[in-house]
Amino acid sequence: MALRAGPRVLRVVVLLVALAALGVGASVAPSAMAQSHERRPWLGVALERGGVGARVGHVVRGSPAGNAGVHEGDTIVALDALPMSNARDVLDSVAARRAGDLVELAVARADERRVVRVLLSAMPSADEILRMDLVGAPAPMWTGIASATGEFPETLGALRGRVVLLDFWATWCGPCRMMSTNLGALQAQYGARGLSVVGLSTEDSQRVASFARRTSMPYPVASDANAETTRSYGIANLPTVVMIDKHGVVRDVAIGYDAASATRIEGAVRQLLAEP
């Protein structure tokens, strides 16, 4: 289930960009998500709106831009010697090419200007991009969250040494409720062995707290009302469960809910708990 569009649902579809010149605050068009699997050319950066050129706000790990040495904070000022005035120019220029094309990006970094050669690839699905960006990397820290149950850890570091299942959910999301039941059962079964399940919603804290009390949510939940943490994890669909090992590294991601994903999550929990 895709996140509902709205001011608090600030999805970084910009992770799909060059093919999404959507700055912070943009919501996801369903058509964009539905078409994300097509073999369109992909650069793999998030571009910010405004300013001169196109400033790179994020570079997807393992993407064409990342492999070529494009950095967050760079500003793309030209593509194949054509000036890029803004993010839309980059979007249109990349979209006019094909996967497998080699392009030259002129980027400004601090007081330097350099040219990097980028081999465009076919655009992965949104789920694939999320895994590329998260799995194997340290889990992003939590920022801008407010506990809705009084039990939510203030920081991810407070759970170091435990296996963490971070559940991104919403009160209006039916599959999230099924996932919650499954995660609650895992918490009851494996909590004493070192598992901590926690949930985050971009809804306001009062709504989240009321829902948690009414439904007896089986694990601590918090509000990410400004979507700061949700953005940092690149969450596009609900439910999404991020599996974090004892050292704070993301080891897997489960998107959506079905019997297969529930089985995979439990298998991952067992494996991670067995690790030193």
Helices and strands as residue ranges (DSSP letters): G 13-16, H 30-34, E 41-42, E 45-48, E 54-59, H 64-68, E 75-79, E 82-83, H 87-95, E 102-109, E 112-119, E 121-122, H 126-134, E 146-147, G 156-159, E 163-168, H 174-190, G 191-193, E 195-201, H 205-215, E 221-223, H 228-233, E 240-244, E 250-255, H 259-274
